[in-house]
């Protein structure tokens, strides 16, 4: 570091040279590199997209939330009306699965698009659909079917549902294939249809088949994303859940 006396002497020589019209003493200049090193680029920020929050229908998730609120009452009614050990087991399994299905679905569909929990709850949401299909078949397989038929049908449906959950979680499954997997697991129980018809009668069997048909129509809506009546308010996904 220069001393004060040296600084004053240099300033005096500069002033004297200026009065005589002479060039002043040389000044220190910064060293310039022949090949300057460019500054490193700024790190790229991968911010989460807000498109899904913007485009998501306003009613997305509220149907699931209403169903999740009402589902515990349905579980209580099913268990309360059960009149045998098999009926209790079937009612408890089916009712609990419905409560979990709509609760997880409500959480998933109301999470903001930037939430890190969305991928996890997406897998849980899709997996619970397969689990609920097998669970809803449980009271039919334990009560309406002879156990020689009911247990194999239930085991097959549950096994296919578990396999579908693993495939969905571990493999990159196209979106159009997911509803096809739902339909496959759901219609597996048709192998017990003849005995089911003899046990519960024609009218109840027709109602059961009509319900299964509506589920299949819902799977088609999920796959085609049509109809999509009010995309900003009530879209194809809401039609699917109805």
C-alpha beads as a LAMMPS data file, in Angstrom:
LAMMPS data file: protein, C-alpha beads

242 atoms
241 bonds

1 atom types
1 bond types

-500.0 500.0 xlo xhi
-500.0 500.0 ylo yhi
-500.0 500.0 zlo zhi

Masses

1 110.0

Atoms # bond

1 1 1 0.000 0.000 0.000
2 1 1 1.396 3.481 -0.932
3 1 1 2.409 5.765 1.924
4 1 1 0.889 9.277 2.307
5 1 1 4.222 10.923 1.411
6 1 1 4.464 8.921 -1.795
7 1 1 0.882 9.804 -2.724
8 1 1 1.566 13.529 -2.107
9 1 1 4.812 13.412 -4.160
10 1 1 3.057 11.744 -7.098
11 1 1 0.260 14.293 -6.941
12 1 1 2.822 17.134 -6.943
13 1 1 4.643 15.763 -10.005
14 1 1 1.342 15.396 -11.839
15 1 1 0.373 19.023 -11.080
16 1 1 3.824 20.361 -12.132
17 1 1 3.737 18.442 -15.409
18 1 1 0.270 19.793 -16.129
19 1 1 1.474 23.418 -15.664
20 1 1 4.413 22.884 -18.069
21 1 1 2.278 21.037 -20.638
22 1 1 4.195 17.826 -20.133
23 1 1 2.660 14.383 -19.829
24 1 1 2.192 13.189 -16.303
25 1 1 3.732 10.089 -14.786
26 1 1 2.344 6.786 -16.021
27 1 1 -0.635 5.450 -14.150
28 1 1 -1.196 1.886 -13.175
29 1 1 -3.529 0.229 -15.629
30 1 1 -5.418 -3.012 -15.078
31 1 1 -3.852 -5.996 -16.747
32 1 1 -5.936 -7.108 -19.737
33 1 1 -6.015 -10.756 -20.660
34 1 1 -5.532 -11.670 -24.282
35 1 1 -8.223 -14.359 -24.004
36 1 1 -10.698 -13.240 -21.369
37 1 1 -12.547 -16.071 -19.632
38 1 1 -16.315 -15.645 -20.071
39 1 1 -18.481 -15.488 -16.989
40 1 1 -20.186 -18.788 -16.168
41 1 1 -23.825 -18.912 -17.256
42 1 1 -26.453 -18.326 -14.616
43 1 1 -28.075 -21.536 -13.367
44 1 1 -31.368 -22.339 -15.065
45 1 1 -34.346 -22.349 -12.732
46 1 1 -36.880 -25.111 -13.293
47 1 1 -39.897 -23.529 -11.697
48 1 1 -43.085 -25.599 -11.481
49 1 1 -45.667 -24.776 -14.085
50 1 1 -48.856 -23.073 -13.010
51 1 1 -50.735 -24.240 -16.101
52 1 1 -52.627 -27.002 -14.316
53 1 1 -53.791 -24.635 -11.600
54 1 1 -54.901 -22.196 -14.282
55 1 1 -56.653 -24.722 -16.497
56 1 1 -58.093 -26.953 -13.787
57 1 1 -61.900 -26.705 -13.569
58 1 1 -63.116 -24.805 -10.545
59 1 1 -65.169 -27.760 -9.300
60 1 1 -62.245 -30.209 -9.569
61 1 1 -62.059 -32.147 -6.326
62 1 1 -65.245 -30.840 -4.731
63 1 1 -67.312 -33.848 -5.861
64 1 1 -64.705 -36.101 -4.245
65 1 1 -64.785 -33.963 -1.104
66 1 1 -68.570 -34.225 -0.800
67 1 1 -68.412 -37.983 -1.358
68 1 1 -65.636 -38.340 1.229
69 1 1 -67.795 -36.454 3.730
70 1 1 -70.815 -38.696 3.125
71 1 1 -68.924 -41.998 2.833
72 1 1 -68.491 -42.627 6.604
73 1 1 -72.267 -42.487 7.022
74 1 1 -72.605 -45.083 4.269
75 1 1 -70.033 -47.277 6.004
76 1 1 -71.981 -47.071 9.257
77 1 1 -75.264 -47.986 7.519
78 1 1 -73.692 -50.990 5.791
79 1 1 -72.197 -52.342 9.005
80 1 1 -75.339 -51.578 11.010
81 1 1 -77.515 -53.618 8.636
82 1 1 -75.162 -56.591 8.512
83 1 1 -76.717 -59.697 10.063
84 1 1 -73.918 -62.276 9.874
85 1 1 -70.135 -62.481 10.236
86 1 1 -69.717 -62.626 6.456
87 1 1 -71.975 -59.613 6.067
88 1 1 -69.991 -57.651 8.653
89 1 1 -66.707 -58.428 6.914
90 1 1 -68.077 -57.586 3.465
91 1 1 -69.692 -54.341 4.658
92 1 1 -66.595 -53.230 6.568
93 1 1 -64.223 -53.955 3.669
94 1 1 -66.404 -52.323 1.002
95 1 1 -67.372 -49.301 3.115
96 1 1 -63.826 -48.625 4.325
97 1 1 -62.483 -48.820 0.777
98 1 1 -65.031 -46.257 -0.401
99 1 1 -64.102 -43.886 2.446
100 1 1 -60.394 -44.175 1.604
101 1 1 -61.037 -43.889 -2.127
102 1 1 -62.866 -40.574 -1.955
103 1 1 -60.693 -39.145 0.828
104 1 1 -57.444 -39.751 -1.065
105 1 1 -59.025 -38.582 -4.309
106 1 1 -60.263 -35.365 -2.683
107 1 1 -56.803 -34.607 -1.293
108 1 1 -55.104 -35.323 -4.615
109 1 1 -57.453 -33.229 -6.731
110 1 1 -57.341 -30.245 -4.375
111 1 1 -53.549 -30.135 -4.040
112 1 1 -51.960 -27.215 -5.916
113 1 1 -50.055 -28.095 -9.064
114 1 1 -46.736 -27.042 -7.513
115 1 1 -47.099 -29.398 -4.543
116 1 1 -44.443 -32.087 -4.249
117 1 1 -47.077 -34.452 -2.866
118 1 1 -49.027 -34.628 -6.116
119 1 1 -47.089 -37.541 -7.717
120 1 1 -47.471 -39.632 -4.560
121 1 1 -51.166 -38.928 -4.188
122 1 1 -51.697 -39.513 -7.897
123 1 1 -50.404 -43.072 -7.503
124 1 1 -52.469 -43.535 -4.344
125 1 1 -55.560 -42.198 -6.098
126 1 1 -55.239 -44.547 -9.064
127 1 1 -54.264 -47.475 -6.859
128 1 1 -57.286 -47.009 -4.606
129 1 1 -59.599 -47.385 -7.599
130 1 1 -58.289 -50.901 -8.192
131 1 1 -58.466 -51.663 -4.468
132 1 1 -62.023 -50.344 -4.251
133 1 1 -63.167 -52.508 -7.166
134 1 1 -61.995 -55.647 -5.363
135 1 1 -63.372 -54.399 -2.042
136 1 1 -66.832 -53.710 -3.471
137 1 1 -66.955 -57.263 -4.821
138 1 1 -66.192 -58.639 -1.338
139 1 1 -69.782 -58.709 0.047
140 1 1 -71.070 -60.330 -3.157
141 1 1 -68.365 -62.983 -3.114
142 1 1 -68.840 -63.747 0.585
143 1 1 -72.648 -63.707 0.663
144 1 1 -74.242 -64.010 -2.761
145 1 1 -71.861 -66.670 -4.071
146 1 1 -71.064 -70.053 -2.656
147 1 1 -67.616 -69.938 -1.096
148 1 1 -66.377 -72.461 -3.656
149 1 1 -67.075 -69.749 -6.239
150 1 1 -66.822 -66.629 -4.122
151 1 1 -63.324 -67.114 -2.747
152 1 1 -61.685 -67.854 -6.151
153 1 1 -63.534 -64.948 -7.801
154 1 1 -62.532 -62.564 -5.013
155 1 1 -58.934 -63.806 -5.038
156 1 1 -58.725 -63.375 -8.820
157 1 1 -60.169 -59.868 -8.706
158 1 1 -57.906 -58.837 -5.824
159 1 1 -54.866 -60.378 -7.518
160 1 1 -55.528 -58.560 -10.775
161 1 1 -56.104 -55.342 -8.853
162 1 1 -52.788 -55.726 -7.028
163 1 1 -50.998 -56.493 -10.297
164 1 1 -52.555 -53.409 -11.892
165 1 1 -51.420 -51.261 -8.946
166 1 1 -47.843 -52.504 -9.324
167 1 1 -47.886 -51.984 -13.098
168 1 1 -49.256 -48.480 -12.644
169 1 1 -46.639 -47.631 -10.015
170 1 1 -43.559 -49.165 -11.646
171 1 1 -44.126 -48.778 -15.393
172 1 1 -44.831 -45.832 -17.669
173 1 1 -48.410 -46.741 -18.560
174 1 1 -50.125 -44.608 -21.239
175 1 1 -53.055 -42.607 -19.907
176 1 1 -55.499 -44.369 -22.241
177 1 1 -54.490 -47.779 -20.838
178 1 1 -55.425 -46.971 -17.239
179 1 1 -59.232 -47.040 -17.733
180 1 1 -58.862 -50.249 -19.738
181 1 1 -57.178 -51.792 -16.706
182 1 1 -60.056 -50.583 -14.523
183 1 1 -62.572 -52.257 -16.812
184 1 1 -60.554 -55.484 -16.974
185 1 1 -60.391 -55.802 -13.194
186 1 1 -64.034 -54.834 -12.821
187 1 1 -65.454 -57.321 -15.317
188 1 1 -63.390 -60.246 -14.008
189 1 1 -66.174 -61.174 -11.586
190 1 1 -68.431 -62.080 -14.516
191 1 1 -67.192 -65.641 -14.139
192 1 1 -69.525 -65.912 -11.141
193 1 1 -72.517 -64.388 -12.927
194 1 1 -74.492 -67.659 -13.420
195 1 1 -74.522 -68.502 -9.729
196 1 1 -75.057 -64.860 -8.817
197 1 1 -78.170 -64.852 -10.990
198 1 1 -79.567 -67.889 -9.172
199 1 1 -78.793 -66.401 -5.758
200 1 1 -79.960 -62.789 -5.964
201 1 1 -82.482 -63.121 -8.784
202 1 1 -82.934 -61.542 -12.183
203 1 1 -83.933 -58.030 -11.077
204 1 1 -80.960 -57.584 -8.745
205 1 1 -78.613 -59.066 -11.346
206 1 1 -79.836 -56.589 -13.960
207 1 1 -79.258 -53.694 -11.542
208 1 1 -75.779 -54.972 -10.804
209 1 1 -74.955 -55.282 -14.501
210 1 1 -76.349 -51.794 -15.139
211 1 1 -74.066 -50.398 -12.430
212 1 1 -71.107 -52.205 -13.983
213 1 1 -72.094 -50.766 -17.361
214 1 1 -72.091 -47.240 -15.927
215 1 1 -68.606 -47.829 -14.538
216 1 1 -67.509 -48.901 -18.016
217 1 1 -69.017 -45.761 -19.539
218 1 1 -67.110 -43.749 -16.936
219 1 1 -63.887 -45.492 -17.939
220 1 1 -64.578 -44.556 -21.571
221 1 1 -65.111 -40.912 -20.559
222 1 1 -61.813 -41.023 -18.661
223 1 1 -59.986 -42.441 -21.690
224 1 1 -61.473 -40.133 -24.341
225 1 1 -61.824 -37.029 -22.129
226 1 1 -65.264 -36.509 -23.609
227 1 1 -67.771 -35.056 -22.985
228 1 1 -66.074 -31.966 -21.626
229 1 1 -69.033 -29.599 -21.120
230 1 1 -67.502 -26.655 -19.222
231 1 1 -63.702 -27.018 -19.193
232 1 1 -63.157 -24.082 -16.843
233 1 1 -65.846 -25.171 -14.354
234 1 1 -67.096 -28.737 -14.891
235 1 1 -64.894 -30.814 -17.182
236 1 1 -64.651 -34.389 -18.420
237 1 1 -63.111 -35.589 -15.151
238 1 1 -66.154 -34.430 -13.212
239 1 1 -68.417 -36.262 -15.684
240 1 1 -66.288 -39.382 -15.152
241 1 1 -66.795 -39.265 -11.388
242 1 1 -70.536 -38.748 -11.689

Bonds

1 1 1 2
2 1 2 3
3 1 3 4
4 1 4 5
5 1 5 6
6 1 6 7
7 1 7 8
8 1 8 9
9 1 9 10
10 1 10 11
11 1 11 12
12 1 12 13
13 1 13 14
14 1 14 15
15 1 15 16
16 1 16 17
17 1 17 18
18 1 18 19
19 1 19 20
20 1 20 21
21 1 21 22
22 1 22 23
23 1 23 24
24 1 24 25
25 1 25 26
26 1 26 27
27 1 27 28
28 1 28 29
29 1 29 30
30 1 30 31
31 1 31 32
32 1 32 33
33 1 33 34
34 1 34 35
35 1 35 36
36 1 36 37
37 1 37 38
38 1 38 39
39 1 39 40
40 1 40 41
41 1 41 42
42 1 42 43
43 1 43 44
44 1 44 45
45 1 45 46
46 1 46 47
47 1 47 48
48 1 48 49
49 1 49 50
50 1 50 51
51 1 51 52
52 1 52 53
53 1 53 54
54 1 54 55
55 1 55 56
56 1 56 57
57 1 57 58
58 1 58 59
59 1 59 60
60 1 60 61
61 1 61 62
62 1 62 63
63 1 63 64
64 1 64 65
65 1 65 66
66 1 66 67
67 1 67 68
68 1 68 69
69 1 69 70
70 1 70 71
71 1 71 72
72 1 72 73
73 1 73 74
74 1 74 75
75 1 75 76
76 1 76 77
77 1 77 78
78 1 78 79
79 1 79 80
80 1 80 81
81 1 81 82
82 1 82 83
83 1 83 84
84 1 84 85
85 1 85 86
86 1 86 87
87 1 87 88
88 1 88 89
89 1 89 90
90 1 90 91
91 1 91 92
92 1 92 93
93 1 93 94
94 1 94 95
95 1 95 96
96 1 96 97
97 1 97 98
98 1 98 99
99 1 99 100
100 1 100 101
101 1 101 102
102 1 102 103
103 1 103 104
104 1 104 105
105 1 105 106
106 1 106 107
107 1 107 108
108 1 108 109
109 1 109 110
110 1 110 111
111 1 111 112
112 1 112 113
113 1 113 114
114 1 114 115
115 1 115 116
116 1 116 117
117 1 117 118
118 1 118 119
119 1 119 120
120 1 120 121
121 1 121 122
122 1 122 123
123 1 123 124
124 1 124 125
125 1 125 126
126 1 126 127
127 1 127 128
128 1 128 129
129 1 129 130
130 1 130 131
131 1 131 132
132 1 132 133
133 1 133 134
134 1 134 135
135 1 135 136
136 1 136 137
137 1 137 138
138 1 138 139
139 1 139 140
140 1 140 141
141 1 141 142
142 1 142 143
143 1 143 144
144 1 144 145
145 1 145 146
146 1 146 147
147 1 147 148
148 1 148 149
149 1 149 150
150 1 150 151
151 1 151 152
152 1 152 153
153 1 153 154
154 1 154 155
155 1 155 156
156 1 156 157
157 1 157 158
158 1 158 159
159 1 159 160
160 1 160 161
161 1 161 162
162 1 162 163
163 1 163 164
164 1 164 165
165 1 165 166
166 1 166 167
167 1 167 168
168 1 168 169
169 1 169 170
170 1 170 171
171 1 171 172
172 1 172 173
173 1 173 174
174 1 174 175
175 1 175 176
176 1 176 177
177 1 177 178
178 1 178 179
179 1 179 180
180 1 180 181
181 1 181 182
182 1 182 183
183 1 183 184
184 1 184 185
185 1 185 186
186 1 186 187
187 1 187 188
188 1 188 189
189 1 189 190
190 1 190 191
191 1 191 192
192 1 192 193
193 1 193 194
194 1 194 195
195 1 195 196
196 1 196 197
197 1 197 198
198 1 198 199
199 1 199 200
200 1 200 201
201 1 201 202
202 1 202 203
203 1 203 204
204 1 204 205
205 1 205 206
206 1 206 207
207 1 207 208
208 1 208 209
209 1 209 210
210 1 210 211
211 1 211 212
212 1 212 213
213 1 213 214
214 1 214 215
215 1 215 216
216 1 216 217
217 1 217 218
218 1 218 219
219 1 219 220
220 1 220 221
221 1 221 222
222 1 222 223
223 1 223 224
224 1 224 225
225 1 225 226
226 1 226 227
227 1 227 228
228 1 228 229
229 1 229 230
230 1 230 231
231 1 231 232
232 1 232 233
233 1 233 234
234 1 234 235
235 1 235 236
236 1 236 237
237 1 237 238
238 1 238 239
239 1 239 240
240 1 240 241
241 1 241 242
